[in-house]
């Protein structure tokens, strides 16, 4: 039995437990749709984020900040299986190696398309870039809204959670970190 079929059976059981009319027309194919949906939403388990970065490494003598802002990210909270979504802002200071800019966004996708908590997601992205490129420093800030806080529990619709993680010069040199924070707030385009 393949993964989709097995998950479909499990979701059928869940629907039978929570919906008294689980056999009605609108729910008939829901278990399969949910199984396929989760396969897509959690596809990050099928990729190696470090390999994504290493697939496009270029040797350059550039040693200034590279910042990719406003990378859309969507993830699933591992505590409630509800989405959280927002933006990731990532900077690094190369030490002889750069990577393709799209690879940074792909790393965000790879880690966020797993069952996550925002705090770990932030550190995983930071560590992956640090390990794959060995830059002078990495800075990651993620701003996200969590449906587990918005739809249930405390029900705070306008709350945004911000997490950050730094390595190297972003930790040691306050001017470098201040430049990063300043650039996050600037509208340069």
mmCIF file of the C-alpha atoms, coordinates in Angstrom:
data_MODEL
# 
_entry.id   MODEL 
# 
loop_
_atom_site.group_PDB 
_atom_site.id 
_atom_site.type_symbol 
_atom_site.label_atom_id 
_atom_site.label_alt_id 
_atom_site.label_comp_id 
_atom_site.label_asym_id 
_atom_site.label_entity_id 
_atom_site.label_seq_id 
_atom_site.pdbx_PDB_ins_code 
_atom_site.Cartn_x 
_atom_site.Cartn_y 
_atom_site.Cartn_z 
_atom_site.occupancy 
_atom_site.B_iso_or_equiv 
_atom_site.pdbx_formal_charge 
_atom_site.auth_seq_id 
_atom_site.auth_comp_id 
_atom_site.auth_asym_id 
_atom_site.auth_atom_id 
_atom_site.pdbx_PDB_model_num 
ATOM 1   C CA . UNK A 1 1   ? 0.000   0.000  0.000  1.00 0.00 ? 1   UNK A CA 1 
ATOM 2   C CA . UNK A 1 2   ? 1.456   3.388  -0.935 1.00 0.00 ? 2   UNK A CA 1 
ATOM 3   C CA . UNK A 1 3   ? 1.760   6.338  1.405  1.00 0.00 ? 3   UNK A CA 1 
ATOM 4   C CA . UNK A 1 4   ? -1.261  8.253  0.018  1.00 0.00 ? 4   UNK A CA 1 
ATOM 5   C CA . UNK A 1 5   ? -3.533  5.211  0.369  1.00 0.00 ? 5   UNK A CA 1 
ATOM 6   C CA . UNK A 1 6   ? -2.407  4.549  3.933  1.00 0.00 ? 6   UNK A CA 1 
ATOM 7   C CA . UNK A 1 7   ? -2.868  8.189  4.934  1.00 0.00 ? 7   UNK A CA 1 
ATOM 8   C CA . UNK A 1 8   ? -6.276  8.266  3.224  1.00 0.00 ? 8   UNK A CA 1 
ATOM 9   C CA . UNK A 1 9   ? -7.414  5.344  5.355  1.00 0.00 ? 9   UNK A CA 1 
ATOM 10  C CA . UNK A 1 10  ? -6.207  7.068  8.514  1.00 0.00 ? 10  UNK A CA 1 
ATOM 11  C CA . UNK A 1 11  ? -7.936  10.338 7.611  1.00 0.00 ? 11  UNK A CA 1 
ATOM 12  C CA . UNK A 1 12  ? -11.138 8.359  6.889  1.00 0.00 ? 12  UNK A CA 1 
ATOM 13  C CA . UNK A 1 13  ? -11.008 7.056  10.453 1.00 0.00 ? 13  UNK A CA 1 
ATOM 14  C CA . UNK A 1 14  ? -10.497 10.573 11.808 1.00 0.00 ? 14  UNK A CA 1 
ATOM 15  C CA . UNK A 1 15  ? -13.466 11.879 9.796  1.00 0.00 ? 15  UNK A CA 1 
ATOM 16  C CA . UNK A 1 16  ? -15.687 9.056  11.041 1.00 0.00 ? 16  UNK A CA 1 
ATOM 17  C CA . UNK A 1 17  ? -14.815 10.073 14.603 1.00 0.00 ? 17  UNK A CA 1 
ATOM 18  C CA . UNK A 1 18  ? -15.435 13.816 14.214 1.00 0.00 ? 18  UNK A CA 1 
ATOM 19  C CA . UNK A 1 19  ? -18.150 14.127 11.544 1.00 0.00 ? 19  UNK A CA 1 
ATOM 20  C CA . UNK A 1 20  ? -21.422 12.261 12.050 1.00 0.00 ? 20  UNK A CA 1 
ATOM 21  C CA . UNK A 1 21  ? -22.105 12.594 8.321  1.00 0.00 ? 21  UNK A CA 1 
ATOM 22  C CA . UNK A 1 22  ? -18.614 11.605 7.153  1.00 0.00 ? 22  UNK A CA 1 
ATOM 23  C CA . UNK A 1 23  ? -20.039 9.682  4.181  1.00 0.00 ? 23  UNK A CA 1 
ATOM 24  C CA . UNK A 1 24  ? -21.797 12.643 2.559  1.00 0.00 ? 24  UNK A CA 1 
ATOM 25  C CA . UNK A 1 25  ? -20.780 13.671 -0.948 1.00 0.00 ? 25  UNK A CA 1 
ATOM 26  C CA . UNK A 1 26  ? -18.579 16.632 0.070  1.00 0.00 ? 26  UNK A CA 1 
ATOM 27  C CA . UNK A 1 27  ? -16.499 14.490 2.429  1.00 0.00 ? 27  UNK A CA 1 
ATOM 28  C CA . UNK A 1 28  ? -16.315 11.353 0.312  1.00 0.00 ? 28  UNK A CA 1 
ATOM 29  C CA . UNK A 1 29  ? -12.912 12.160 -1.270 1.00 0.00 ? 29  UNK A CA 1 
ATOM 30  C CA . UNK A 1 30  ? -11.658 14.390 1.553  1.00 0.00 ? 30  UNK A CA 1 
ATOM 31  C CA . UNK A 1 31  ? -9.323  11.782 3.093  1.00 0.00 ? 31  UNK A CA 1 
ATOM 32  C CA . UNK A 1 32  ? -7.420  11.421 -0.192 1.00 0.00 ? 32  UNK A CA 1 
ATOM 33  C CA . UNK A 1 33  ? -7.330  15.196 -0.742 1.00 0.00 ? 33  UNK A CA 1 
ATOM 34  C CA . UNK A 1 34  ? -5.972  15.720 2.784  1.00 0.00 ? 34  UNK A CA 1 
ATOM 35  C CA . UNK A 1 35  ? -3.344  13.019 2.289  1.00 0.00 ? 35  UNK A CA 1 
ATOM 36  C CA . UNK A 1 36  ? -2.170  14.638 -0.958 1.00 0.00 ? 36  UNK A CA 1 
ATOM 37  C CA . UNK A 1 37  ? -2.271  18.070 0.654  1.00 0.00 ? 37  UNK A CA 1 
ATOM 38  C CA . UNK A 1 38  ? -0.041  17.004 3.538  1.00 0.00 ? 38  UNK A CA 1 
ATOM 39  C CA . UNK A 1 39  ? 2.319   15.266 1.133  1.00 0.00 ? 39  UNK A CA 1 
ATOM 40  C CA . UNK A 1 40  ? 2.757   18.625 -0.632 1.00 0.00 ? 40  UNK A CA 1 
ATOM 41  C CA . UNK A 1 41  ? 2.834   20.771 2.534  1.00 0.00 ? 41  UNK A CA 1 
ATOM 42  C CA . UNK A 1 42  ? 5.497   18.549 4.125  1.00 0.00 ? 42  UNK A CA 1 
ATOM 43  C CA . UNK A 1 43  ? 7.624   17.953 1.019  1.00 0.00 ? 43  UNK A CA 1 
ATOM 44  C CA . UNK A 1 44  ? 10.638  19.491 2.768  1.00 0.00 ? 44  UNK A CA 1 
ATOM 45  C CA . UNK A 1 45  ? 11.436  16.100 4.255  1.00 0.00 ? 45  UNK A CA 1 
ATOM 46  C CA . UNK A 1 46  ? 12.313  14.907 0.741  1.00 0.00 ? 46  UNK A CA 1 
ATOM 47  C CA . UNK A 1 47  ? 15.155  17.403 0.159  1.00 0.00 ? 47  UNK A CA 1 
ATOM 48  C CA . UNK A 1 48  ? 18.552  18.143 1.634  1.00 0.00 ? 48  UNK A CA 1 
ATOM 49  C CA . UNK A 1 49  ? 18.724  21.913 2.253  1.00 0.00 ? 49  UNK A CA 1 
ATOM 50  C CA . UNK A 1 50  ? 22.527  21.865 2.492  1.00 0.00 ? 50  UNK A CA 1 
ATOM 51  C CA . UNK A 1 51  ? 22.723  20.231 -0.920 1.00 0.00 ? 51  UNK A CA 1 
ATOM 52  C CA . UNK A 1 52  ? 20.395  22.907 -2.292 1.00 0.00 ? 52  UNK A CA 1 
ATOM 53  C CA . UNK A 1 53  ? 22.953  25.569 -1.298 1.00 0.00 ? 53  UNK A CA 1 
ATOM 54  C CA . UNK A 1 54  ? 25.989  23.561 -2.361 1.00 0.00 ? 54  UNK A CA 1 
ATOM 55  C CA . UNK A 1 55  ? 24.472  23.015 -5.824 1.00 0.00 ? 55  UNK A CA 1 
ATOM 56  C CA . UNK A 1 56  ? 25.166  26.659 -6.699 1.00 0.00 ? 56  UNK A CA 1 
ATOM 57  C CA . UNK A 1 57  ? 28.324  27.805 -4.916 1.00 0.00 ? 57  UNK A CA 1 
ATOM 58  C CA . UNK A 1 58  ? 30.502  30.356 -6.676 1.00 0.00 ? 58  UNK A CA 1 
ATOM 59  C CA . UNK A 1 59  ? 33.894  31.665 -5.625 1.00 0.00 ? 59  UNK A CA 1 
ATOM 60  C CA . UNK A 1 60  ? 33.810  35.445 -5.362 1.00 0.00 ? 60  UNK A CA 1 
ATOM 61  C CA . UNK A 1 61  ? 35.942  37.912 -3.458 1.00 0.00 ? 61  UNK A CA 1 
ATOM 62  C CA . UNK A 1 62  ? 32.829  39.682 -2.129 1.00 0.00 ? 62  UNK A CA 1 
ATOM 63  C CA . UNK A 1 63  ? 32.859  40.316 1.630  1.00 0.00 ? 63  UNK A CA 1 
ATOM 64  C CA . UNK A 1 64  ? 29.894  42.599 2.220  1.00 0.00 ? 64  UNK A CA 1 
ATOM 65  C CA . UNK A 1 65  ? 26.396  41.801 3.356  1.00 0.00 ? 65  UNK A CA 1 
ATOM 66  C CA . UNK A 1 66  ? 24.066  39.864 1.053  1.00 0.00 ? 66  UNK A CA 1 
ATOM 67  C CA . UNK A 1 67  ? 20.462  40.315 2.209  1.00 0.00 ? 67  UNK A CA 1 
ATOM 68  C CA . UNK A 1 68  ? 17.399  38.578 0.823  1.00 0.00 ? 68  UNK A CA 1 
ATOM 69  C CA . UNK A 1 69  ? 14.275  40.114 2.379  1.00 0.00 ? 69  UNK A CA 1 
ATOM 70  C CA . UNK A 1 70  ? 10.608  39.227 2.425  1.00 0.00 ? 70  UNK A CA 1 
ATOM 71  C CA . UNK A 1 71  ? 10.915  35.557 1.467  1.00 0.00 ? 71  UNK A CA 1 
ATOM 72  C CA . UNK A 1 72  ? 7.394   34.184 1.780  1.00 0.00 ? 72  UNK A CA 1 
ATOM 73  C CA . UNK A 1 73  ? 7.204   31.130 3.992  1.00 0.00 ? 73  UNK A CA 1 
ATOM 74  C CA . UNK A 1 74  ? 4.458   28.713 4.917  1.00 0.00 ? 74  UNK A CA 1 
ATOM 75  C CA . UNK A 1 75  ? 4.790   25.995 7.521  1.00 0.00 ? 75  UNK A CA 1 
ATOM 76  C CA . UNK A 1 76  ? 2.779   23.634 9.713  1.00 0.00 ? 76  UNK A CA 1 
ATOM 77  C CA . UNK A 1 77  ? 2.941   23.961 13.497 1.00 0.00 ? 77  UNK A CA 1 
ATOM 78  C CA . UNK A 1 78  ? 3.949   20.608 14.927 1.00 0.00 ? 78  UNK A CA 1 
ATOM 79  C CA . UNK A 1 79  ? 1.878   21.204 18.066 1.00 0.00 ? 79  UNK A CA 1 
ATOM 80  C CA . UNK A 1 80  ? -1.536  21.656 16.434 1.00 0.00 ? 80  UNK A CA 1 
ATOM 81  C CA . UNK A 1 81  ? -0.997  20.799 12.742 1.00 0.00 ? 81  UNK A CA 1 
ATOM 82  C CA . UNK A 1 82  ? -2.201  24.265 11.802 1.00 0.00 ? 82  UNK A CA 1 
ATOM 83  C CA . UNK A 1 83  ? -0.386  26.618 9.420  1.00 0.00 ? 83  UNK A CA 1 
ATOM 84  C CA . UNK A 1 84  ? 1.885   29.465 10.310 1.00 0.00 ? 84  UNK A CA 1 
ATOM 85  C CA . UNK A 1 85  ? 3.077   31.821 7.638  1.00 0.00 ? 85  UNK A CA 1 
ATOM 86  C CA . UNK A 1 86  ? 5.046   34.991 7.129  1.00 0.00 ? 86  UNK A CA 1 
ATOM 87  C CA . UNK A 1 87  ? 8.350   36.285 5.852  1.00 0.00 ? 87  UNK A CA 1 
ATOM 88  C CA . UNK A 1 88  ? 11.959  35.319 6.328  1.00 0.00 ? 88  UNK A CA 1 
ATOM 89  C CA . UNK A 1 89  ? 14.798  37.826 6.040  1.00 0.00 ? 89  UNK A CA 1 
ATOM 90  C CA . UNK A 1 90  ? 18.234  36.316 5.587  1.00 0.00 ? 90  UNK A CA 1 
ATOM 91  C CA . UNK A 1 91  ? 21.662  37.909 5.357  1.00 0.00 ? 91  UNK A CA 1 
ATOM 92  C CA . UNK A 1 92  ? 25.158  36.519 5.189  1.00 0.00 ? 92  UNK A CA 1 
ATOM 93  C CA . UNK A 1 93  ? 28.611  37.964 4.729  1.00 0.00 ? 93  UNK A CA 1 
ATOM 94  C CA . UNK A 1 94  ? 30.549  35.781 2.298  1.00 0.00 ? 94  UNK A CA 1 
ATOM 95  C CA . UNK A 1 95  ? 34.105  34.689 2.943  1.00 0.00 ? 95  UNK A CA 1 
ATOM 96  C CA . UNK A 1 96  ? 35.071  33.771 -0.609 1.00 0.00 ? 96  UNK A CA 1 
ATOM 97  C CA . UNK A 1 97  ? 31.904  31.800 -1.487 1.00 0.00 ? 97  UNK A CA 1 
ATOM 98  C CA . UNK A 1 98  ? 28.446  32.956 -2.533 1.00 0.00 ? 98  UNK A CA 1 
ATOM 99  C CA . UNK A 1 99  ? 25.375  31.007 -3.542 1.00 0.00 ? 99  UNK A CA 1 
ATOM 100 C CA . UNK A 1 100 ? 22.591  31.598 -6.021 1.00 0.00 ? 100 UNK A CA 1 
ATOM 101 C CA . UNK A 1 101 ? 20.001  33.886 -4.457 1.00 0.00 ? 101 UNK A CA 1 
ATOM 102 C CA . UNK A 1 102 ? 17.129  31.557 -5.321 1.00 0.00 ? 102 UNK A CA 1 
ATOM 103 C CA . UNK A 1 103 ? 18.861  28.835 -3.317 1.00 0.00 ? 103 UNK A CA 1 
ATOM 104 C CA . UNK A 1 104 ? 18.365  30.845 -0.130 1.00 0.00 ? 104 UNK A CA 1 
ATOM 105 C CA . UNK A 1 105 ? 14.612  30.977 -0.784 1.00 0.00 ? 105 UNK A CA 1 
ATOM 106 C CA . UNK A 1 106 ? 14.634  27.239 -1.560 1.00 0.00 ? 106 UNK A CA 1 
ATOM 107 C CA . UNK A 1 107 ? 16.323  26.520 1.780  1.00 0.00 ? 107 UNK A CA 1 
ATOM 108 C CA . UNK A 1 108 ? 13.546  28.463 3.515  1.00 0.00 ? 108 UNK A CA 1 
ATOM 109 C CA . UNK A 1 109 ? 10.974  26.370 1.630  1.00 0.00 ? 109 UNK A CA 1 
ATOM 110 C CA . UNK A 1 110 ? 12.751  23.114 2.423  1.00 0.00 ? 110 UNK A CA 1 
ATOM 111 C CA . UNK A 1 111 ? 12.842  23.708 6.180  1.00 0.00 ? 111 UNK A CA 1 
ATOM 112 C CA . UNK A 1 112 ? 9.410   25.347 6.381  1.00 0.00 ? 112 UNK A CA 1 
ATOM 113 C CA . UNK A 1 113 ? 7.767   22.469 4.489  1.00 0.00 ? 113 UNK A CA 1 
ATOM 114 C CA . UNK A 1 114 ? 8.238   20.242 7.536  1.00 0.00 ? 114 UNK A CA 1 
ATOM 115 C CA . UNK A 1 115 ? 6.427   20.002 10.856 1.00 0.00 ? 115 UNK A CA 1 
ATOM 116 C CA . UNK A 1 116 ? 7.991   22.941 12.672 1.00 0.00 ? 116 UNK A CA 1 
ATOM 117 C CA . UNK A 1 117 ? 8.158   25.461 15.432 1.00 0.00 ? 117 UNK A CA 1 
ATOM 118 C CA . UNK A 1 118 ? 9.278   28.923 14.379 1.00 0.00 ? 118 UNK A CA 1 
ATOM 119 C CA . UNK A 1 119 ? 12.207  28.992 16.787 1.00 0.00 ? 119 UNK A CA 1 
ATOM 120 C CA . UNK A 1 120 ? 13.762  25.810 15.361 1.00 0.00 ? 120 UNK A CA 1 
ATOM 121 C CA . UNK A 1 121 ? 13.006  26.873 11.782 1.00 0.00 ? 121 UNK A CA 1 
ATOM 122 C CA . UNK A 1 122 ? 14.981  30.078 12.339 1.00 0.00 ? 122 UNK A CA 1 
ATOM 123 C CA . UNK A 1 123 ? 17.996  28.207 13.708 1.00 0.00 ? 123 UNK A CA 1 
ATOM 124 C CA . UNK A 1 124 ? 17.912  25.480 11.052 1.00 0.00 ? 124 UNK A CA 1 
ATOM 125 C CA . UNK A 1 125 ? 18.069  28.043 8.253  1.00 0.00 ? 125 UNK A CA 1 
ATOM 126 C CA . UNK A 1 126 ? 20.920  29.877 10.000 1.00 0.00 ? 126 UNK A CA 1 
ATOM 127 C CA . UNK A 1 127 ? 22.913  26.709 10.631 1.00 0.00 ? 127 UNK A CA 1 
ATOM 128 C CA . UNK A 1 128 ? 22.412  25.378 7.112  1.00 0.00 ? 128 UNK A CA 1 
ATOM 129 C CA . UNK A 1 129 ? 23.794  28.549 5.521  1.00 0.00 ? 129 UNK A CA 1 
ATOM 130 C CA . UNK A 1 130 ? 26.649  28.693 8.020  1.00 0.00 ? 130 UNK A CA 1 
ATOM 131 C CA . UNK A 1 131 ? 27.612  25.060 7.411  1.00 0.00 ? 131 UNK A CA 1 
ATOM 132 C CA . UNK A 1 132 ? 27.236  25.069 3.616  1.00 0.00 ? 132 UNK A CA 1 
ATOM 133 C CA . UNK A 1 133 ? 28.969  28.388 2.847  1.00 0.00 ? 133 UNK A CA 1 
ATOM 134 C CA . UNK A 1 134 ? 31.216  29.027 5.881  1.00 0.00 ? 134 UNK A CA 1 
ATOM 135 C CA . UNK A 1 135 ? 30.526  32.778 5.689  1.00 0.00 ? 135 UNK A CA 1 
ATOM 136 C CA . UNK A 1 136 ? 31.796  35.375 8.151  1.00 0.00 ? 136 UNK A CA 1 
ATOM 137 C CA . UNK A 1 137 ? 28.292  35.456 9.621  1.00 0.00 ? 137 UNK A CA 1 
ATOM 138 C CA . UNK A 1 138 ? 24.612  34.697 9.064  1.00 0.00 ? 138 UNK A CA 1 
ATOM 139 C CA . UNK A 1 139 ? 21.512  36.562 10.239 1.00 0.00 ? 139 UNK A CA 1 
ATOM 140 C CA . UNK A 1 140 ? 17.973  35.190 10.040 1.00 0.00 ? 140 UNK A CA 1 
ATOM 141 C CA . UNK A 1 141 ? 14.783  36.940 11.134 1.00 0.00 ? 141 UNK A CA 1 
ATOM 142 C CA . UNK A 1 142 ? 11.357  35.379 10.665 1.00 0.00 ? 142 UNK A CA 1 
ATOM 143 C CA . UNK A 1 143 ? 8.068   37.199 11.200 1.00 0.00 ? 143 UNK A CA 1 
ATOM 144 C CA . UNK A 1 144 ? 5.030   34.918 11.207 1.00 0.00 ? 144 UNK A CA 1 
ATOM 145 C CA . UNK A 1 145 ? 1.366   34.640 12.072 1.00 0.00 ? 145 UNK A CA 1 
ATOM 146 C CA . UNK A 1 146 ? 0.236   31.383 13.673 1.00 0.00 ? 146 UNK A CA 1 
ATOM 147 C CA . UNK A 1 147 ? -3.254  30.053 13.067 1.00 0.00 ? 147 UNK A CA 1 
ATOM 148 C CA . UNK A 1 148 ? -2.964  28.068 16.307 1.00 0.00 ? 148 UNK A CA 1 
ATOM 149 C CA . UNK A 1 149 ? -3.013  31.474 18.062 1.00 0.00 ? 149 UNK A CA 1 
ATOM 150 C CA . UNK A 1 150 ? -5.532  33.072 15.725 1.00 0.00 ? 150 UNK A CA 1 
ATOM 151 C CA . UNK A 1 151 ? -8.199  30.379 15.205 1.00 0.00 ? 151 UNK A CA 1 
ATOM 152 C CA . UNK A 1 152 ? -8.113  28.601 18.561 1.00 0.00 ? 152 UNK A CA 1 
ATOM 153 C CA . UNK A 1 153 ? -6.823  29.097 22.073 1.00 0.00 ? 153 UNK A CA 1 
ATOM 154 C CA . UNK A 1 154 ? -6.079  32.738 22.780 1.00 0.00 ? 154 UNK A CA 1 
ATOM 155 C CA . UNK A 1 155 ? -7.590  33.899 19.412 1.00 0.00 ? 155 UNK A CA 1 
ATOM 156 C CA . UNK A 1 156 ? -5.382  36.945 18.859 1.00 0.00 ? 156 UNK A CA 1 
ATOM 157 C CA . UNK A 1 157 ? -5.872  37.924 15.222 1.00 0.00 ? 157 UNK A CA 1 
ATOM 158 C CA . UNK A 1 158 ? -3.146  40.530 14.875 1.00 0.00 ? 158 UNK A CA 1 
ATOM 159 C CA . UNK A 1 159 ? -0.289  38.885 16.721 1.00 0.00 ? 159 UNK A CA 1 
ATOM 160 C CA . UNK A 1 160 ? 3.013   38.434 14.909 1.00 0.00 ? 160 UNK A CA 1 
ATOM 161 C CA . UNK A 1 161 ? 5.858   36.346 16.265 1.00 0.00 ? 161 UNK A CA 1 
ATOM 162 C CA . UNK A 1 162 ? 9.404   37.428 15.443 1.00 0.00 ? 162 UNK A CA 1 
ATOM 163 C CA . UNK A 1 163 ? 12.417  35.169 15.902 1.00 0.00 ? 163 UNK A CA 1 
ATOM 164 C CA . UNK A 1 164 ? 16.066  35.808 15.123 1.00 0.00 ? 164 UNK A CA 1 
ATOM 165 C CA . UNK A 1 165 ? 19.295  33.836 14.995 1.00 0.00 ? 165 UNK A CA 1 
ATOM 166 C CA . UNK A 1 166 ? 22.832  35.067 14.295 1.00 0.00 ? 166 UNK A CA 1 
ATOM 167 C CA . UNK A 1 167 ? 26.343  33.710 13.820 1.00 0.00 ? 167 UNK A CA 1 
ATOM 168 C CA . UNK A 1 168 ? 29.802  35.212 13.396 1.00 0.00 ? 168 UNK A CA 1 
ATOM 169 C CA . UNK A 1 169 ? 30.090  38.939 12.807 1.00 0.00 ? 169 UNK A CA 1 
ATOM 170 C CA . UNK A 1 170 ? 26.355  39.432 13.358 1.00 0.00 ? 170 UNK A CA 1 
ATOM 171 C CA . UNK A 1 171 ? 26.922  38.309 16.950 1.00 0.00 ? 171 UNK A CA 1 
ATOM 172 C CA . UNK A 1 172 ? 30.299  39.959 17.565 1.00 0.00 ? 172 UNK A CA 1 
ATOM 173 C CA . UNK A 1 173 ? 29.998  43.297 15.765 1.00 0.00 ? 173 UNK A CA 1 
ATOM 174 C CA . UNK A 1 174 ? 27.023  45.407 16.858 1.00 0.00 ? 174 UNK A CA 1 
ATOM 175 C CA . UNK A 1 175 ? 27.475  47.714 13.832 1.00 0.00 ? 175 UNK A CA 1 
ATOM 176 C CA . UNK A 1 176 ? 26.982  44.810 11.432 1.00 0.00 ? 176 UNK A CA 1 
ATOM 177 C CA . UNK A 1 177 ? 23.868  43.679 13.254 1.00 0.00 ? 177 UNK A CA 1 
ATOM 178 C CA . UNK A 1 178 ? 22.548  47.265 13.345 1.00 0.00 ? 178 UNK A CA 1 
ATOM 179 C CA . UNK A 1 179 ? 23.117  47.573 9.575  1.00 0.00 ? 179 UNK A CA 1 
ATOM 180 C CA . UNK A 1 180 ? 21.129  44.368 9.056  1.00 0.00 ? 180 UNK A CA 1 
ATOM 181 C CA . UNK A 1 181 ? 18.260  45.584 11.265 1.00 0.00 ? 181 UNK A CA 1 
ATOM 182 C CA . UNK A 1 182 ? 18.317  48.985 9.538  1.00 0.00 ? 182 UNK A CA 1 
ATOM 183 C CA . UNK A 1 183 ? 18.151  47.388 6.090  1.00 0.00 ? 183 UNK A CA 1 
ATOM 184 C CA . UNK A 1 184 ? 15.182  45.260 7.179  1.00 0.00 ? 184 UNK A CA 1 
ATOM 185 C CA . UNK A 1 185 ? 13.198  48.415 7.859  1.00 0.00 ? 185 UNK A CA 1 
ATOM 186 C CA . UNK A 1 186 ? 14.238  50.276 4.712  1.00 0.00 ? 186 UNK A CA 1 
ATOM 187 C CA . UNK A 1 187 ? 12.144  50.424 1.569  1.00 0.00 ? 187 UNK A CA 1 
ATOM 188 C CA . UNK A 1 188 ? 14.898  50.456 -1.038 1.00 0.00 ? 188 UNK A CA 1 
ATOM 189 C CA . UNK A 1 189 ? 12.791  49.566 -4.047 1.00 0.00 ? 189 UNK A CA 1 
# 
